Amino acid sequence: MLRCHSVDEAFGGRGRDLYLHREQAMNTIMNTAQVAHSGSWLRDLDIPGPEDVVVDRSKNIAYVSSQDRSGSEWVVWGMLRQRVTRWEKPGAIYTLNLDDRDPVPRRMTVKLPALRSFHPCGIDLHVAPDGGRRLFVVNWYAPNEYAVEVFDVDGDTLRHVRAVRGKELTYPNDIVAVDQECFYVSNSLTWDHHLQGLETLLGMPTGTIVYHDPEEAALREVASGITYANGIALDRLRKRLYVASGATGRLVEFFWDPATPVERLRRCSALPLAFIPDNLAWEDDNTLWVAGSEIPKGMQYVLQLSDRAPSHVARIVLPVADLAADMPPLSRARPQAVYDDDGAEIPACSVAAPYAVQGERRFIVGSCFADRAIVCRVTTAC
């Protein structure tokens, strides 16, 4: 998820003029004819702030992380405001039965300890050999206070198993489960929260990956030096871990050893993308999808200087890795464009999760600041 801590200088001193003329621009847009949907669009889904989506491929059920982020606060007083979480509104997890051609969002019941608020960000699902399903959720339960909530999936109910907190969760964004107990989390930022605006503006390579094992009873940093670490995905087939670098427009690849997941990760390659990547999602064991937006248009949207920002989706077909040769899979991969929109259908998308129904290839697109998700069909030859 992209969060902007920008200031007037980020727009060459034009922040005040841009903000003052924002309402005039918005009115002009509202008075124009409605933009026609693309050939990919099928329908909207009434889910506020759908930041992340994970698909249970064996059951064809999607889980959607939802949080209303239609709030607004000053970044530079009297000049710039930004879109923010509405902390008074609890977030939710929705499910979608993807076997339905017109899936209807169902809000899950979330069982949390008393007095704990719920504002979900990145999520991941792990399916155990016995069929048990466990959902891992990054929870921004208060401003600058974070936890990873672990739930057992029981029908339409999420039953709380444990919460993991620690100073190592400095700005957690996305999560990937290793098994029913262990996981990796990406931290986009690591400076003190009062300085994270400067950290973002300077594009500092300070993002980290942390690992949690209940037997260790601690979170441990296993990778660092990532500029705005964002979406994260585990490639068990090729023994790799992929992390989206949200400020450099790259997908970063690390060697991963399942026998020693707590050890320091070794970087092996990076794949340049045509946009700023956010979350990652698997289509199958060989195909990774990535969604994101652009800079500076994405920042202008977050700063309420525009009503839209482009949304881009690409799929990456990974070659079978020759592990003996240590050949990085990303070095031979080429991103294929699946969806490109100026933001009229959905602004600044944060995730695209592929699936299939009755032989038709589809995908769900979410955006952390939008008031909806959308369902699209794959129309490109890929």
N, C-alpha and C positions, 0 to 999 in steps of 0.2 A: 504494500500500500504506500502510495506517495503522500508525504506530508510536507507542506511548504512552510519554511520559517523565513521566507525571503523578506527583503527590505526594498526601499525605493531605489537604491543603487542597482538592484538586479534588473531594472528596466531603464537604465541610463538616465535616471533622474526624472523619468516621465510617469512615475507611479501616481502622483497626485492628479495629473491630467487624465490618465487612464481611468482612475477611480471616479472622478467627477463626471466623466462622460459615459460611464458604464450604463447608467439607467437609460440614457438616451439611446444607446446602442441596443439595449434589451428591448425597448419599446419598438424600435425599428424592426427587430427580428420577429417580435410577436405579431406585428401587423402584416408580415409577409405571408404568402401562401405556405401551407404546411408542406414540409419536405417529404417527398414520397419515400417509402421504405425501399431498401435495396432488395435485390432478388434473393438474397440469403435469408432475410427476416421471415419468421413464421408467426411469432406472437410475443407479447410482453408478459412478464410474470410479476405479480404484485408482491415484490420482496424489497423492502427498503435497504439501501446500502449493502448490496450483495458483494462482499469483498472477496470471498474465496468459495470455491466449489470443489468437492471431491466426489467421485463416482465409485460406487460399489459395483464393479463390473459383473460379479457373479450373480447379483440380484437386480442389476439395472436400476438402482436407486441412487439419487443424488442427494448429498447433504450440502446445504448452503449456509454460510456464515453471514448473518444479517445484523446491521447496526445503523440506526438513523444518524447520518452525519450532515444533516441540513442546518446545523447551527452555524453561527458566525461570531468571529471575535476580531478585535483589532490586532494587526501585526505592527503597523506603524500608525500611531494615533492620528486620526483625522485624514489619513491618506490611504491606507491599505487594510482590507479585512481579508480573512481567510475562512474557508469552510472547515467546520470542526464537528466533533462528536457532540451529540446532544446527550449529555451525561444523565439527565433526568429521565431519559427513555431507555429502559433495558433492552439489550440486544436479544437475538434469538437464533436458533438453528431451525431451518426448514428442510423438509424432505420433498422429493419429487419422484413419483413413480414413472420412470422413463419408458416403461412398456406402454403407457398411454400416449397416444398421438398428440393429445392436448393435456399435458401434465398440469395438475393443480397443486400449488404449494400447500403443504401441511406443516403447521407450526408444532415443533416438538415440545414436550414438557421437560423442562430442565430442572433437575433436582440438585440444588446447591445448598451448602451450609447456610444457616441463618445469617442475615446481615451482609452476605457477600453479593456484590453487584456483578452483572454479567454484560460485558461489552466485547464480543468476540471479534477476532481478527483472522489470522491464518488457522486452517484446520487440516487434519489428516485422519484417515481411517486405517486401522489395522485389522485384518481378518485372521484369526488364529486357526490352526489346523483343525480344531474341534468345532469351528464355525462361529465361535464367539467374536463379537465385533466391539471394538473399542475406539472411541473418537477422542482425539487429542485436540485441544482448543487453546490458542493463545488468547488470554483474557486480559484486556486493559481495564481492570476493575475500578480504577480511579485514575485521574490525571497523574501521569508519571509513576504509577504503581501497577505492577504486572504480575501475572502468574500463568502457569500452564495448568489447565483443568483437564483431568482425565476422567472420561465417562465410559460406562458400559452401555451399549445400545440395547434397549429392551422394548421392542416394538416402536411406539411413538414417544417413548420416554428415554431420557438420558439420566442414568443413575450415577451419581458422583462417586468416584473411587478415591481420588486424592487430588490435592493441589500442590504444585511445585513452585516454590518461590526462591528467590536468591538475588544477591547483588549482581550476579552475572547476567541477569535479564535487564539489560540497560535500555533497550528499545526493541523488544521482540516483534518480529513481523510475521514470519512463516514458520512452519513446523513440519517435520517428516518423522514418522514412527519407524523404528527399527524392528521392534517386536511389541508385545503387549505391555512391556514395562519401560523400554528405553526409547529415546528420541533425540533428534537434533533440532535446534532452534536457530534461526538467523536473527542477529541483532543489526538493524540498519545503522544505528548510531550508538556511540559509547561514551561521549563526553557527558559531563553534568548537564541536567536538563535545561539549566539556564543558558548554556552555551551551545545547545544543539542547533539553534538557528544559524549560528556562525559556522558550525561544523557542516551543515547542509550547504550553506552558501558557498563555502570554500571547496566543496567537493572532496572532503578529506577521506583518505582510504582507511577508515577506522572501523568499518563493520566487522563483525565477528560471527563465528559459528560456535555454539556451545552444545555439549552433550550431557545427557542425564541418564544415570543408571541408579536405580533405587538401592542397589547393594553398596554403591559408593556414597549414597546419601548426600550427593552434592552435584552441582553443575560445574562442568569443566570446559574451559575454552580449548577448542581443537583447531581453529583456524582464525586468522586475522588478516588485516590489510585489504579488506574488500570494501570498495566504495559503494556505500548504501546497499548492503546485503539485503536481498528481498526474497523472492520465491526460492524454494529449495526442493530438490527431488532426489531420490535414491534409486540408482540403477544397479539392481542386484545381479543382473545378467553379466554386465561388463565390469562390475565392481568399481563403480564410480559414484560420486556425489556431485550434483550440479547445483550451482547457486547463481541466481540472477543478480547482476550488479546494476542496480537501478539508476546510477548516475553516469556510467560509462557506456551503456548500451551493449553490454557483453554478457554472455553466459559462461561462467567460470567452471572449469572441470577439475575435480580433485580425485586422486586415487583413494579407494576405500577398501579396507580389509575387514570383512565381517568377523574375523577371528579376534581383531583388536580394535573395536569401534571407538574406544576411549582414547586411542593414541592420536597424536597430532596428524592432521590431514596434510598431504603433500599435493600442492598444486601442479597440474600437468599441462593444461592448455586453456584457451578461451576462444569463444566463437563470437565475432562481431555480429550485431543485429541491426536492422534498419530502423529500430525504434528503441525506446527505453523499456526494458522488460520488467514485469511485475511477477505474477504467480505462474507456476508451472503445473502441467497436468499430463498424465499418461493417457494415450489412446490405446496402446498395447505395449508389450514389452520392448518394442523396437521404435516406437514413435512418441516423441515428447512434444507437447504443445506449449507455446509461450504467448502471453498476452501483455499488452502495454500501451503506452501513449508516447507523446513527444515532449521535448523541452525546446523552446520556452512555453509552447501552447498549453502544456499540462499545468505548468505553474500559474499561468494567467487564469486558467479555469479554477484552480484551487483558491486563488486570490480574488475570486469573484469579479475578475475583469473581463470575463467572457462566459457565455452560457454553455459553451461546449469546448471539447478538446478531442483530437483525433483518437480513434480506437483502432488498434492493429492486432492481428492474430497471425501467428505463423506455426507451422508444424515442422519438426526436425526428425527426419528418418535417420536413425543411427545404424551404422554398419555393424556387422558382427565383429566384435573386437578380438584381435589376436593377442590374448593376454600375455602369452610368452614373449611376444615382440614388444610389449609395452606400448602399443600404438594407441594414442588418444583417439577415442571415437569422434570427438568434436572436430578433430583436424580433418576428417573426411566427410563431415556433414554439411549440407547446404539447406538453409531455411527456405521453406516454401510458403508463400503468402496464401492465407486462407480467407482473411476478412480484413478489409480496409474501409473505414468510415470516417467522415469528418467530425463525428460526434453528435450528429442529429439523431441517430437511432439510439445510441448509448454513449455518453461522454467518458473519455479517459478510462477505458476498460482495464480492470485489474486481473481478470481471470477468464479463460475460455476452456471449458471442460467438454471433451468429445464423447459421443456415445452413438448408438445405433438403435433404431426401432423399425421393425418390419422391413429390414433391408435398406432403410434410408439412413445415411450418415448425417448426424446432427451435432450441434454443440450449444452449450449454454454460455452466454457471455454475461459477466457481472462487472460492476463498477462500484467501488467503495463509497462514492459520493452521489450515485444515482438513486432515483426513487423506484427502480425496477431492475430486473434482469431481463434478458431476451433469449428466445430460442431461435436458432438459425439452422438452415440446412447447408451442407457443404456443396458449393456450386462450382468450385474450381477443380481442375483435373489434377488431383494429387492423391 
